[in-house]
Amino acid sequence: MVKPVYTAAAVHVPAPPEQVFALMTDWSRHQEWMFMTTARRVGESGLEAYTGRWPFGFLDTMTITHWEPPSLVRVTHTGRVVRGRGAFRVRAERGGSRVLWAEELGLPFGVAGRAVWPLLRPFADAFARHCLHRLGRLLPPA
């Protein structure tokens, strides 16, 4: 098995943790802040997120494994393209919240996927930061 790779982004959002967490976990609103992604709850603890524009994209299926409002949600990615673990963490800080999005992923395409990861990681990190900044702009200041 190929070792997992990691990506993470953290930003300041000028809103209280309760509001940030509520918006982050309102899966039907993901398209407002997560670029080219729609998401929906499936059953008690399942999620489906589609990233891209049909037919060019992929389905990311997940199971919520930890739920601790308003500070933490963890998921296990169970799809064919995205596998691994992810987390959203929110904590209070002066003037709002610190929001962290972290992923530990098993890349598709085995060794070849891992070989290109050093080229892709800056884009993955920038994507996450961009999305978190968009999230922050949707919330009223603290």
N, CA, C and O atoms as CSV, one atom per row, in Angstrom:
chain,resi,resn,atom,element,x,y,z
A,1,MET,N,N,0.839,-1.186,0.000
A,1,MET,CA,C,0.000,0.000,0.000
A,1,MET,C,C,0.878,1.243,0.000
A,1,MET,O,O,1.892,1.291,0.698
A,2,VAL,N,N,0.498,2.237,-0.772
A,2,VAL,CA,C,1.233,3.491,-0.863
A,2,VAL,C,C,0.918,4.334,0.367
A,2,VAL,O,O,-0.227,4.392,0.817
A,3,LYS,N,N,1.953,4.992,0.909
A,3,LYS,CA,C,1.757,5.852,2.074
A,3,LYS,C,C,0.804,6.990,1.738
A,3,LYS,O,O,0.778,7.471,0.605
A,4,PRO,N,N,0.011,7.425,2.735
A,4,PRO,CA,C,-0.899,8.544,2.479
A,4,PRO,C,C,-0.141,9.855,2.321
A,4,PRO,O,O,1.017,9.978,2.720
A,5,VAL,N,N,-0.821,10.822,1.734
A,5,VAL,CA,C,-0.289,12.176,1.604
A,5,VAL,C,C,-1.167,13.098,2.443
A,5,VAL,O,O,-2.282,12.741,2.824
A,6,TYR,N,N,-0.648,14.279,2.718
A,6,TYR,CA,C,-1.343,15.208,3.599
A,6,TYR,C,C,-1.485,16.566,2.931
A,6,TYR,O,O,-0.612,17.009,2.184
A,7,THR,N,N,-2.600,17.212,3.217
A,7,THR,CA,C,-2.811,18.589,2.810
A,7,THR,C,C,-3.643,19.257,3.891
A,7,THR,O,O,-4.492,18.623,4.519
A,8,ALA,N,N,-3.394,20.533,4.099
A,8,ALA,CA,C,-4.142,21.265,5.123
A,8,ALA,C,C,-4.093,22.750,4.818
A,8,ALA,O,O,-3.167,23.246,4.177
A,9,ALA,N,N,-5.110,23.439,5.292
A,9,ALA,CA,C,-5.154,24.897,5.199
A,9,ALA,C,C,-5.855,25.414,6.440
A,9,ALA,O,O,-6.783,24.790,6.955
A,10,ALA,N,N,-5.398,26.564,6.912
A,10,ALA,CA,C,-6.030,27.211,8.061
A,10,ALA,C,C,-6.164,28.693,7.758
A,10,ALA,O,O,-5.245,29.311,7.220
A,11,VAL,N,N,-7.301,29.255,8.102
A,11,VAL,CA,C,-7.547,30.680,7.887
A,11,VAL,C,C,-8.310,31.244,9.081
A,11,VAL,O,O,-8.941,30.514,9.844
A,12,HIS,N,N,-8.231,32.567,9.216
A,12,HIS,CA,C,-9.046,33.277,10.196
A,12,HIS,C,C,-10.366,33.646,9.524
A,12,HIS,O,O,-10.384,34.159,8.405
A,13,VAL,N,N,-11.460,33.381,10.214
A,13,VAL,CA,C,-12.789,33.772,9.744
A,13,VAL,C,C,-13.382,34.690,10.808
A,13,VAL,O,O,-13.471,34.298,11.971
A,14,PRO,N,N,-13.790,35.901,10.435
A,14,PRO,CA,C,-14.281,36.860,11.427
A,14,PRO,C,C,-15.727,36.595,11.852
A,14,PRO,O,O,-16.582,37.475,11.754
A,15,ALA,N,N,-15.991,35.385,12.321
A,15,ALA,CA,C,-17.316,34.998,12.810
A,15,ALA,C,C,-17.115,33.996,13.948
A,15,ALA,O,O,-16.086,33.323,14.001
A,16,PRO,N,N,-18.085,33.891,14.856
A,16,PRO,CA,C,-17.939,32.955,15.975
A,16,PRO,C,C,-17.968,31.496,15.519
A,16,PRO,O,O,-18.560,31.175,14.489
A,17,PRO,N,N,-17.322,30.609,16.295
A,17,PRO,CA,C,-17.248,29.194,15.920
A,17,PRO,C,C,-18.604,28.550,15.636
A,17,PRO,O,O,-18.716,27.731,14.724
A,18,GLU,N,N,-19.621,28.903,16.394
A,18,GLU,CA,C,-20.935,28.290,16.192
A,18,GLU,C,C,-21.471,28.573,14.788
A,18,GLU,O,O,-22.029,27.686,14.142
A,19,GLN,N,N,-21.299,29.806,14.320
A,19,GLN,CA,C,-21.772,30.157,12.977
A,19,GLN,C,C,-20.922,29.494,11.898
A,19,GLN,O,O,-21.445,29.007,10.896
A,20,VAL,N,N,-19.614,29.478,12.111
A,20,VAL,CA,C,-18.713,28.863,11.130
A,20,VAL,C,C,-19.019,27.373,10.997
A,20,VAL,O,O,-19.179,26.861,9.889
A,21,PHE,N,N,-19.099,26.687,12.126
A,21,PHE,CA,C,-19.353,25.250,12.111
A,21,PHE,C,C,-20.704,24.943,11.469
A,21,PHE,O,O,-20.828,24.002,10.684
A,22,ALA,N,N,-21.715,25.744,11.809
A,22,ALA,CA,C,-23.050,25.513,11.243
A,22,ALA,C,C,-23.026,25.619,9.717
A,22,ALA,O,O,-23.642,24.805,9.029
A,23,LEU,N,N,-22.321,26.614,9.188
A,23,LEU,CA,C,-22.254,26.763,7.733
A,23,LEU,C,C,-21.397,25.660,7.101
A,23,LEU,O,O,-21.764,25.114,6.061
A,24,MET,N,N,-20.266,25.333,7.720
A,24,MET,CA,C,-19.392,24.288,7.159
A,24,MET,C,C,-20.099,22.951,7.051
A,24,MET,O,O,-19.847,22.177,6.128
A,25,THR,N,N,-20.987,22.683,8.001
A,25,THR,CA,C,-21.646,21.379,8.040
A,25,THR,C,C,-23.078,21.428,7.506
A,25,THR,O,O,-23.835,20.468,7.656
A,26,ASP,N,N,-23.442,22.538,6.890
A,26,ASP,CA,C,-24.698,22.602,6.138
A,26,ASP,C,C,-24.349,22.135,4.728
A,26,ASP,O,O,-24.052,22.939,3.844
A,27,TRP,N,N,-24.391,20.836,4.543
A,27,TRP,CA,C,-23.864,20.219,3.322
A,27,TRP,C,C,-24.540,20.769,2.072
A,27,TRP,O,O,-23.904,20.861,1.021
A,28,SER,N,N,-25.807,21.134,2.165
A,28,SER,CA,C,-26.511,21.651,0.990
A,28,SER,C,C,-25.973,23.013,0.551
A,28,SER,O,O,-26.256,23.451,-0.564
A,29,ARG,N,N,-25.203,23.687,1.405
A,29,ARG,CA,C,-24.645,24.999,1.057
A,29,ARG,C,C,-23.176,24.922,0.623
A,29,ARG,O,O,-22.560,25.958,0.375
A,30,HIS,N,N,-22.615,23.738,0.528
A,30,HIS,CA,C,-21.200,23.624,0.144
A,30,HIS,C,C,-20.901,24.299,-1.181
A,30,HIS,O,O,-19.817,24.856,-1.357
A,31,GLN,N,N,-21.830,24.261,-2.106
A,31,GLN,CA,C,-21.582,24.871,-3.417
A,31,GLN,C,C,-21.346,26.367,-3.312
A,31,GLN,O,O,-20.793,26.963,-4.235
A,32,GLU,N,N,-21.752,26.994,-2.204
A,32,GLU,CA,C,-21.553,28.432,-2.034
A,32,GLU,C,C,-20.110,28.786,-1.688
A,32,GLU,O,O,-19.667,29.909,-1.928
A,33,TRP,N,N,-19.384,27.831,-1.128
A,33,TRP,CA,C,-18.012,28.154,-0.715
A,33,TRP,C,C,-16.969,27.139,-1.172
A,33,TRP,O,O,-15.786,27.471,-1.252
A,34,MET,N,N,-17.380,25.924,-1.471
A,34,MET,CA,C,-16.427,24.914,-1.926
A,34,MET,C,C,-16.497,24.865,-3.449
A,34,MET,O,O,-17.501,24.440,-4.020
A,35,PHE,N,N,-15.439,25.297,-4.091
A,35,PHE,CA,C,-15.383,25.490,-5.535
A,35,PHE,C,C,-15.824,24.245,-6.292
A,35,PHE,O,O,-15.295,23.152,-6.089
A,36,MET,N,N,-16.814,24.436,-7.176
A,36,MET,CA,C,-17.310,23.390,-8.075
A,36,MET,C,C,-17.712,22.109,-7.344
A,36,MET,O,O,-17.528,21.012,-7.870
A,37,THR,N,N,-18.260,22.242,-6.131
A,37,THR,CA,C,-18.623,21.069,-5.345
A,37,THR,C,C,-20.039,21.202,-4.798
A,37,THR,O,O,-20.403,22.222,-4.214
A,38,THR,N,N,-20.820,20.163,-4.997
A,38,THR,CA,C,-22.126,20.064,-4.355
A,38,THR,C,C,-22.064,18.886,-3.392
A,38,THR,O,O,-21.375,17.899,-3.650
A,39,ALA,N,N,-22.786,18.994,-2.287
A,39,ALA,CA,C,-22.752,17.925,-1.286
A,39,ALA,C,C,-24.148,17.704,-0.732
A,39,ALA,O,O,-25.001,18.591,-0.760
A,40,ARG,N,N,-24.354,16.493,-0.228
A,40,ARG,CA,C,-25.630,16.190,0.410
A,40,ARG,C,C,-25.428,15.087,1.438
A,40,ARG,O,O,-24.539,14.244,1.319
A,41,ARG,N,N,-26.277,15.125,2.441
A,41,ARG,CA,C,-26.276,14.100,3.480
A,41,ARG,C,C,-26.964,12.863,2.928
A,41,ARG,O,O,-27.956,12.973,2.207
A,42,VAL,N,N,-26.446,11.688,3.260
A,42,VAL,CA,C,-27.034,10.421,2.842
A,42,VAL,C,C,-27.204,9.573,4.097
A,42,VAL,O,O,-26.220,9.114,4.678
A,43,GLY,N,N,-28.432,9.368,4.509
A,43,GLY,CA,C,-28.675,8.584,5.715
A,43,GLY,C,C,-28.200,9.306,6.966
A,43,GLY,O,O,-28.047,10.528,6.975
A,44,GLU,N,N,-27.974,8.544,8.006
A,44,GLU,CA,C,-27.604,9.101,9.311
A,44,GLU,C,C,-26.208,9.708,9.334
A,44,GLU,O,O,-26.012,10.780,9.906
A,45,SER,N,N,-25.235,9.039,8.722
A,45,SER,CA,C,-23.854,9.530,8.834
A,45,SER,C,C,-23.101,9.565,7.506
A,45,SER,O,O,-21.877,9.696,7.497
A,46,GLY,N,N,-23.802,9.451,6.405
A,46,GLY,CA,C,-23.138,9.455,5.106
A,46,GLY,C,C,-23.206,10.803,4.410
A,46,GLY,O,O,-24.113,11.601,4.647
A,47,LEU,N,N,-22.225,11.041,3.547
A,47,LEU,CA,C,-22.175,12.247,2.727
A,47,LEU,C,C,-21.777,11.854,1.318
A,47,LEU,O,O,-21.048,10.885,1.110
A,48,GLU,N,N,-22.267,12.626,0.349
A,48,GLU,CA,C,-21.813,12.518,-1.029
A,48,GLU,C,C,-21.495,13.918,-1.517
A,48,GLU,O,O,-22.306,14.834,-1.383
A,49,ALA,N,N,-20.318,14.076,-2.080
A,49,ALA,CA,C,-19.922,15.363,-2.658
A,49,ALA,C,C,-19.455,15.102,-4.086
A,49,ALA,O,O,-18.665,14.192,-4.337
A,50,TYR,N,N,-19.953,15.910,-5.012
A,50,TYR,CA,C,-19.514,15.804,-6.400
A,50,TYR,C,C,-18.719,17.057,-6.722
A,50,TYR,O,O,-19.223,18.173,-6.600
A,51,THR,N,N,-17.476,16.863,-7.135
A,51,THR,CA,C,-16.608,17.978,-7.503
A,51,THR,C,C,-16.379,17.928,-9.004
A,51,THR,O,O,-15.974,16.901,-9.549
A,52,GLY,N,N,-16.643,19.046,-9.664
A,52,GLY,CA,C,-16.481,19.147,-11.106
A,52,GLY,C,C,-17.794,19.531,-11.751
A,52,GLY,O,O,-18.760,19.894,-11.080
A,53,ARG,N,N,-17.805,19.444,-13.054
A,53,ARG,CA,C,-19.011,19.676,-13.838
A,53,ARG,C,C,-19.221,18.438,-14.692
A,53,ARG,O,O,-18.336,18.021,-15.439
A,54,TRP,N,N,-20.408,17.859,-14.568
A,54,TRP,CA,C,-20.714,16.627,-15.272
A,54,TRP,C,C,-20.432,16.786,-16.752
A,54,TRP,O,O,-20.851,17.791,-17.326
A,55,PRO,N,N,-19.761,15.877,-17.396
A,55,PRO,CA,C,-19.308,14.585,-16.917
A,55,PRO,C,C,-17.870,14.588,-16.400
A,55,PRO,O,O,-17.299,13.528,-16.142
A,56,PHE,N,N,-17.290,15.768,-16.250
A,56,PHE,CA,C,-15.894,15.864,-15.823
A,56,PHE,C,C,-15.838,16.183,-14.341
A,56,PHE,O,O,-15.962,17.342,-13.944
A,57,GLY,N,N,-15.655,15.175,-13.539
A,57,GLY,CA,C,-15.596,15.357,-12.100
A,57,GLY,C,C,-15.569,14.004,-11.423
A,57,GLY,O,O,-15.378,12.974,-12.070
A,58,PHE,N,N,-15.761,14.017,-10.120
A,58,PHE,CA,C,-15.749,12.759,-9.383
A,58,PHE,C,C,-16.653,12.855,-8.163
A,58,PHE,O,O,-16.886,13.933,-7.616
A,59,LEU,N,N,-17.152,11.695,-7.755
A,59,LEU,CA,C,-17.994,11.576,-6.575
A,59,LEU,C,C,-17.113,11.189,-5.393
A,59,LEU,O,O,-16.349,10.226,-5.463
A,60,ASP,N,N,-17.228,11.943,-4.321
A,60,ASP,CA,C,-16.492,11.683,-3.079
A,60,ASP,C,C,-17.516,11.241,-2.043
A,60,ASP,O,O,-18.291,12.058,-1.546
A,61,THR,N,N,-17.522,9.952,-1.716
A,61,THR,CA,C,-18.429,9.457,-0.682
A,61,THR,C,C,-17.691,9.445,0.647
A,61,THR,O,O,-16.495,9.160,0.707
A,62,MET,N,N,-18.419,9.759,1.707
A,62,MET,CA,C,-17.803,9.879,3.032
A,62,MET,C,C,-18.734,9.348,4.104
A,62,MET,O,O,-19.949,9.268,3.923
A,63,THR,N,N,-18.131,8.987,5.226
A,63,THR,CA,C,-18.863,8.648,6.436
A,63,THR,C,C,-18.386,9.583,7.535
A,63,THR,O,O,-17.183,9.730,7.751
A,64,ILE,N,N,-19.324,10.216,8.230
A,64,ILE,CA,C,-18.965,11.060,9.373
A,64,ILE,C,C,-18.576,10.134,10.518
A,64,ILE,O,O,-19.366,9.286,10.934
A,65,THR,N,N,-17.355,10.298,11.026
A,65,THR,CA,C,-16.856,9.422,12.084
A,65,THR,C,C,-16.763,10.111,13.439
A,65,THR,O,O,-16.662,9.444,14.468
A,66,HIS,N,N,-16.796,11.426,13.446
A,66,HIS,CA,C,-16.739,12.170,14.714
A,66,HIS,C,C,-17.495,13.474,14.522
A,66,HIS,O,O,-17.300,14.178,13.530
A,67,TRP,N,N,-18.357,13.790,15.477
A,67,TRP,CA,C,-19.197,14.986,15.386
A,67,TRP,C,C,-19.162,15.674,16.735
A,67,TRP,O,O,-19.687,15.151,17.718
A,68,GLU,N,N,-18.541,16.849,16.787
A,68,GLU,CA,C,-18.385,17.580,18.042
A,68,GLU,C,C,-18.616,19.077,17.806
A,68,GLU,O,O,-17.664,19.857,17.795
A,69,PRO,N,N,-19.879,19.476,17.618
A,69,PRO,CA,C,-20.169,20.895,17.387
A,69,PRO,C,C,-19.797,21.740,18.611
A,69,PRO,O,O,-19.958,21.269,19.737
A,70,PRO,N,N,-19.318,22.936,18.435
A,70,PRO,CA,C,-19.044,23.619,17.171
A,70,PRO,C,C,-17.568,23.582,16.790
A,70,PRO,O,O,-17.060,24.516,16.170
A,71,SER,N,N,-16.876,22.496,17.161
A,71,SER,CA,C,-15.427,22.543,16.967
A,71,SER,C,C,-14.832,21.510,16.019
A,71,SER,O,O,-13.753,21.753,15.478
A,72,LEU,N,N,-15.476,20.373,15.791
A,72,LEU,CA,C,-14.791,19.335,15.022
A,72,LEU,C,C,-15.776,18.406,14.322
A,72,LEU,O,O,-16.768,17.968,14.906
A,73,VAL,N,N,-15.482,18.119,13.067
A,73,VAL,CA,C,-16.143,17.032,12.351
A,73,VAL,C,C,-15.047,16.285,11.591
A,73,VAL,O,O,-14.208,16.889,10.923
A,74,ARG,N,N,-15.075,14.960,11.710
A,74,ARG,CA,C,-14.121,14.108,10.992
A,74,ARG,C,C,-14.901,13.181,10.074
A,74,ARG,O,O,-16.006,12.742,10.393
A,75,VAL,N,N,-14.299,12.897,8.928
A,75,VAL,CA,C,-14.921,11.987,7.969
A,75,VAL,C,C,-13.892,10.973,7.488
A,75,VAL,O,O,-12.683,11.200,7.551
A,76,THR,N,N,-14.406,9.856,7.010
A,76,THR,CA,C,-13.597,8.890,6.277
A,76,THR,C,C,-14.093,8.913,4.841
A,76,THR,O,O,-15.275,8.696,4.576
A,77,HIS,N,N,-13.174,9.178,3.914
A,77,HIS,CA,C,-13.503,9.170,2.482
A,77,HIS,C,C,-13.518,7.716,2.017
A,77,HIS,O,O,-12.561,6.977,2.248
A,78,THR,N,N,-14.594,7.309,1.368
A,78,THR,CA,C,-14.768,5.906,0.992
A,78,THR,C,C,-14.948,5.697,-0.508
A,78,THR,O,O,-15.290,4.597,-0.943
A,79,GLY,N,N,-14.724,6.729,-1.293
A,79,GLY,CA,C,-14.974,6.651,-2.725
A,79,GLY,C,C,-13.884,5.945,-3.503
A,79,GLY,O,O,-12.883,5.497,-2.944
A,80,ARG,N,N,-14.099,5.855,-4.803
A,80,ARG,CA,C,-13.114,5.219,-5.676
A,80,ARG,C,C,-11.934,6.133,-5.965
A,80,ARG,O,O,-10.816,5.653,-6.155
A,81,VAL,N,N,-12.161,7.442,-6.001
A,81,VAL,CA,C,-11.086,8.390,-6.296
A,81,VAL,C,C,-10.461,8.917,-5.014
A,81,VAL,O,O,-9.238,8.953,-4.883
A,82,VAL,N,N,-11.297,9.324,-4.072
A,82,VAL,CA,C,-10.794,9.903,-2.822
A,82,VAL,C,C,-10.997,8.901,-1.697
A,82,VAL,O,O,-12.119,8.480,-1.415
A,83,ARG,N,N,-9.886,8.524,-1.055
A,83,ARG,CA,C,-9.913,7.608,0.091
A,83,ARG,C,C,-9.013,8.193,1.161
A,83,ARG,O,O,-7.976,8.786,0.864
A,84,GLY,N,N,-9.418,8.021,2.402
A,84,GLY,CA,C,-8.602,8.519,3.504
A,84,GLY,C,C,-9.460,9.193,4.551
A,84,GLY,O,O,-10.632,8.861,4.730
A,85,ARG,N,N,-8.849,10.154,5.245
A,85,ARG,CA,C,-9.549,10.833,6.338
A,85,ARG,C,C,-9.461,12.338,6.162
A,85,ARG,O,O,-8.484,12.863,5.628
A,86,GLY,N,N,-10.496,13.018,6.620
A,86,GLY,CA,C,-10.509,14.475,6.563
A,86,GLY,C,C,-11.124,15.043,7.822
A,86,GLY,O,O,-11.824,14.345,8.557
A,87,ALA,N,N,-10.855,16.324,8.069
A,87,ALA,CA,C,-11.411,16.978,9.253
A,87,ALA,C,C,-11.570,18.469,9.019
A,87,ALA,O,O,-10.757,19.102,8.346
A,88,PHE,N,N,-12.631,19.012,9.585
A,88,PHE,CA,C,-12.810,20.451,9.742
A,88,PHE,C,C,-12.721,20.713,11.241
A,88,PHE,O,O,-13.424,20.082,12.030
A,89,ARG,N,N,-11.854,21.645,11.629
A,89,ARG,CA,C,-11.721,22.020,13.036
A,89,ARG,C,C,-11.913,23.524,13.135
A,89,ARG,O,O,-11.362,24.279,12.334
A,90,VAL,N,N,-12.695,23.962,14.119
A,90,VAL,CA,C,-12.976,25.379,14.333
A,90,VAL,C,C,-12.695,25.700,15.795
A,90,VAL,O,O,-13.155,24.994,16.693
A,91,ARG,N,N,-11.936,26.771,16.029
A,91,ARG,CA,C,-11.706,27.200,17.412
A,91,ARG,C,C,-11.795,28.712,17.489
A,91,ARG,O,O,-11.457,29.430,16.548
A,92,ALA,N,N,-12.261,29.168,18.638
A,92,ALA,CA,C,-12.395,30.612,18.848
A,92,ALA,C,C,-11.016,31.249,18.916
A,92,ALA,O,O,-10.082,30.682,19.484
A,93,GLU,N,N,-10.902,32.429,18.333
A,93,GLU,CA,C,-9.715,33.257,18.485
A,93,GLU,C,C,-10.171,34.707,18.411
A,93,GLU,O,O,-11.294,34.998,17.998
A,94,ARG,N,N,-9.311,35.589,18.805
A,94,ARG,CA,C,-9.670,37.009,18.845
A,94,ARG,C,C,-10.264,37.457,17.505
A,94,ARG,O,O,-9.659,37.280,16.447
A,95,GLY,N,N,-11.440,38.031,17.579
A,95,GLY,CA,C,-12.080,38.550,16.378
A,95,GLY,C,C,-12.767,37.517,15.515
A,95,GLY,O,O,-13.123,37.814,14.375
A,96,GLY,N,N,-12.965,36.303,16.027
A,96,GLY,CA,C,-13.660,35.300,15.233
A,96,GLY,C,C,-13.214,33.886,15.519
A,96,GLY,O,O,-13.216,33.441,16.667
A,97,SER,N,N,-12.828,33.173,14.456
A,97,SER,CA,C,-12.492,31.753,14.559
A,97,SER,C,C,-11.282,31.414,13.698
A,97,SER,O,O,-11.017,32.057,12.682
A,98,ARG,N,N,-10.570,30.404,14.124
A,98,ARG,CA,C,-9.521,29.789,13.311
A,98,ARG,C,C,-10.138,28.530,12.734
A,98,ARG,O,O,-10.663,27.696,13.472
A,99,VAL,N,N,-10.077,28.388,11.416
A,99,VAL,CA,C,-10.693,27.249,10.739
A,99,VAL,C,C,-9.600,26.445,10.046
A,99,VAL,O,O,-8.811,26.985,9.271
A,100,LEU,N,N,-9.566,25.154,10.333
A,100,LEU,CA,C,-8.580,24.250,9.745
A,100,LEU,C,C,-9.317,23.187,8.938
A,100,LEU,O,O,-10.300,22.604,9.397
A,101,TRP,N,N,-8.824,22.952,7.739
A,101,TRP,CA,C,-9.313,21.859,6.891
A,101,TRP,C,C,-8.094,20.993,6.615
A,101,TRP,O,O,-7.133,21.453,5.998
A,102,ALA,N,N,-8.124,19.747,7.065
A,102,ALA,CA,C,-6.981,18.844,6.906
A,102,ALA,C,C,-7.439,17.536,6.270
A,102,ALA,O,O,-8.539,17.049,6.531
A,103,GLU,N,N,-6.571,16.981,5.431
A,103,GLU,CA,C,-6.857,15.718,4.754
A,103,GLU,C,C,-5.629,14.815,4.791
A,103,GLU,O,O,-4.500,15.268,4.604
A,104,GLU,N,N,-5.869,13.539,5.033
A,104,GLU,CA,C,-4.863,12.484,4.905
A,104,GLU,C,C,-5.436,11.531,3.861
A,104,GLU,O,O,-6.433,10.855,4.112
A,105,LEU,N,N,-4.809,11.480,2.701
A,105,LEU,CA,C,-5.423,10.811,1.558
A,105,LEU,C,C,-4.549,9.717,0.973
A,105,LEU,O,O,-3.324,9.829,0.930
A,106,GLY,N,N,-5.199,8.673,0.529
A,106,GLY,CA,C,-4.554,7.665,-0.294
A,106,GLY,C,C,-4.842,8.039,-1.736
A,106,GLY,O,O,-5.988,7.978,-2.180
A,107,LEU,N,N,-3.824,8.418,-2.456
A,107,LEU,CA,C,-4.028,8.907,-3.819
A,107,LEU,C,C,-4.373,7.781,-4.783
A,107,LEU,O,O,-3.917,6.650,-4.616
A,108,PRO,N,N,-5.184,8.095,-5.797
A,108,PRO,CA,C,-5.419,7.097,-6.837
A,108,PRO,C,C,-4.155,6.915,-7.688
A,108,PRO,O,O,-3.244,7.742,-7.642
A,109,PHE,N,N,-4.112,5.871,-8.431
A,109,PHE,CA,C,-3.034,5.557,-9.378
A,109,PHE,C,C,-1.740,5.132,-8.691
A,109,PHE,O,O,-0.669,5.202,-9.293
A,110,GLY,N,N,-1.829,4.688,-7.422
A,110,GLY,CA,C,-0.696,4.083,-6.731
A,110,GLY,C,C,0.551,4.937,-6.697
A,110,GLY,O,O,0.504,6.119,-6.357
A,111,VAL,N,N,1.669,4.325,-7.054
A,111,VAL,CA,C,2.966,5.002,-6.999
A,111,VAL,C,C,2.989,6.209,-7.930
A,111,VAL,O,O,3.609,7.223,-7.609
A,112,ALA,N,N,2.323,6.113,-9.078
A,112,ALA,CA,C,2.291,7.245,-10.010
A,112,ALA,C,C,1.583,8.442,-9.378
A,112,ALA,O,O,2.034,9.577,-9.525
A,113,GLY,N,N,0.473,8.193,-8.673
A,113,GLY,CA,C,-0.229,9.274,-7.990
A,113,GLY,C,C,0.644,9.944,-6.953
A,113,GLY,O,O,0.661,11.169,-6.836
A,114,ARG,N,N,1.373,9.128,-6.197
A,114,ARG,CA,C,2.262,9.683,-5.168
A,114,ARG,C,C,3.425,10.442,-5.811
A,114,ARG,O,O,3.892,11.435,-5.255
A,115,ALA,N,N,3.890,9.994,-6.956
A,115,ALA,CA,C,5.017,10.659,-7.625
A,115,ALA,C,C,4.659,12.076,-8.060
A,115,ALA,O,O,5.515,12.961,-8.038
A,116,VAL,N,N,3.403,12.304,-8.455
A,116,VAL,CA,C,3.015,13.649,-8.892
A,116,VAL,C,C,2.504,14.519,-7.742
A,116,VAL,O,O,2.259,15.710,-7.934
A,117,TRP,N,N,2.340,13.938,-6.551
A,117,TRP,CA,C,1.822,14.699,-5.418
A,117,TRP,C,C,2.642,15.952,-5.105
A,117,TRP,O,O,2.037,16.985,-4.819
A,118,PRO,N,N,3.966,15.929,-5.139
A,118,PRO,CA,C,4.707,17.169,-4.862
A,118,PRO,C,C,4.336,18.309,-5.810
A,118,PRO,O,O,4.427,19.477,-5.434
A,119,LEU,N,N,3.923,17.986,-7.024
A,119,LEU,CA,C,3.475,19.018,-7.958
A,119,LEU,C,C,2.040,19.458,-7.674
A,119,LEU,O,O,1.687,20.616,-7.899
A,120,LEU,N,N,1.220,18.541,-7.183
A,120,LEU,CA,C,-0.193,18.828,-6.940
A,120,LEU,C,C,-0.470,19.462,-5.581
A,120,LEU,O,O,-1.435,20.211,-5.429
A,121,ARG,N,N,0.375,19.164,-4.592
A,121,ARG,CA,C,0.085,19.625,-3.232
A,121,ARG,C,C,-0.086,21.139,-3.125
A,121,ARG,O,O,-1.027,21.577,-2.463
A,122,PRO,N,N,0.766,21.963,-3.736
A,122,PRO,CA,C,0.533,23.410,-3.616
A,122,PRO,C,C,-0.850,23.825,-4.125
A,122,PRO,O,O,-1.465,24.741,-3.579
A,123,PHE,N,N,-1.335,23.155,-5.163
A,123,PHE,CA,C,-2.671,23.459,-5.683
A,123,PHE,C,C,-3.761,22.981,-4.720
A,123,PHE,O,O,-4.769,23.663,-4.535
A,124,ALA,N,N,-3.562,21.815,-4.109
A,124,ALA,CA,C,-4.530,21.307,-3.128
A,124,ALA,C,C,-4.609,22.238,-1.923
A,124,ALA,O,O,-5.700,22.549,-1.445
A,125,ASP,N,N,-3.449,22.683,-1.430
A,125,ASP,CA,C,-3.426,23.612,-0.292
A,125,ASP,C,C,-4.089,24.935,-0.661
A,125,ASP,O,O,-4.874,25.474,0.119
A,126,ALA,N,N,-3.779,25.462,-1.842
A,126,ALA,CA,C,-4.361,26.733,-2.287
A,126,ALA,C,C,-5.874,26.595,-2.485
A,126,ALA,O,O,-6.629,27.509,-2.153
A,127,PHE,N,N,-6.313,25.462,-3.022
A,127,PHE,CA,C,-7.744,25.206,-3.194
A,127,PHE,C,C,-8.454,25.272,-1.847
A,127,PHE,O,O,-9.489,25.927,-1.720
A,128,ALA,N,N,-7.902,24.597,-0.844
A,128,ALA,CA,C,-8.525,24.586,0.484
A,128,ALA,C,C,-8.554,25.989,1.087
A,128,ALA,O,O,-9.573,26.400,1.643
A,129,ARG,N,N,-7.448,26.729,0.984
A,129,ARG,CA,C,-7.421,28.106,1.513
A,129,ARG,C,C,-8.455,28.979,0.809
A,129,ARG,O,O,-9.182,29.734,1.456
A,130,HIS,N,N,-8.519,28.874,-0.512
A,130,HIS,CA,C,-9.483,29.647,-1.291
A,130,HIS,C,C,-10.914,29.344,-0.828
A,130,HIS,O,O,-11.710,30.259,-0.618
A,131,CYS,N,N,-11.229,28.077,-0.674
A,131,CYS,CA,C,-12.572,27.690,-0.237
A,131,CYS,C,C,-12.875,28.223,1.158
A,131,CYS,O,O,-13.977,28.713,1.405
A,132,LEU,N,N,-11.912,28.133,2.070
A,132,LEU,CA,C,-12.146,28.628,3.431
A,132,LEU,C,C,-12.328,30.140,3.453
A,132,LEU,O,O,-13.133,30.649,4.234
A,133,HIS,N,N,-11.601,30.866,2.615
A,133,HIS,CA,C,-11.812,32.319,2.520
A,133,HIS,C,C,-13.218,32.619,1.983
A,133,HIS,O,O,-13.879,33.544,2.456
A,134,ARG,N,N,-13.668,31.845,1.007
A,134,ARG,CA,C,-15.035,32.024,0.492
A,134,ARG,C,C,-16.057,31.760,1.591
A,134,ARG,O,O,-17.046,32.484,1.708
A,135,LEU,N,N,-15.822,30.734,2.391
A,135,LEU,CA,C,-16.696,30.436,3.522
A,135,LEU,C,C,-16.790,31.651,4.443
A,135,LEU,O,O,-17.883,32.052,4.845
A,136,GLY,N,N,-15.646,32.229,4.772
A,136,GLY,CA,C,-15.615,33.375,5.671
A,136,GLY,C,C,-16.391,34.569,5.153
A,136,GLY,O,O,-16.988,35.309,5.935
A,137,ARG,N,N,-16.388,34.764,3.846
A,137,ARG,CA,C,-17.105,35.905,3.266
A,137,ARG,C,C,-18.629,35.738,3.316
A,137,ARG,O,O,-19.366,36.708,3.138
A,138,LEU,N,N,-19.095,34.527,3.555
A,138,LEU,CA,C,-20.535,34.282,3.645
A,138,LEU,C,C,-21.108,34.593,5.027
A,138,LEU,O,O,-22.326,34.670,5.193
A,139,LEU,N,N,-20.241,34.771,6.006
A,139,LEU,CA,C,-20.687,34.945,7.386
A,139,LEU,C,C,-20.563,36.391,7.843
A,139,LEU,O,O,-19.627,37.088,7.451
A,140,PRO,N,N,-21.512,36.854,8.680
A,140,PRO,CA,C,-21.377,38.211,9.227
A,140,PRO,C,C,-20.237,38.254,10.239
A,140,PRO,O,O,-19.996,37.264,10.929
A,141,PRO,N,N,-19.528,39.383,10.342
A,141,PRO,CA,C,-18.417,39.491,11.298
A,141,PRO,C,C,-18.877,39.279,12.737
A,141,PRO,O,O,-20.029,39.535,13.088
A,142,ALA,N,N,-17.946,38.807,13.556
A,142,ALA,CA,C,-18.226,38.557,14.986
A,142,ALA,C,C,-18.520,39.850,15.712
A,142,ALA,O,O,-18.778,39.838,16.916
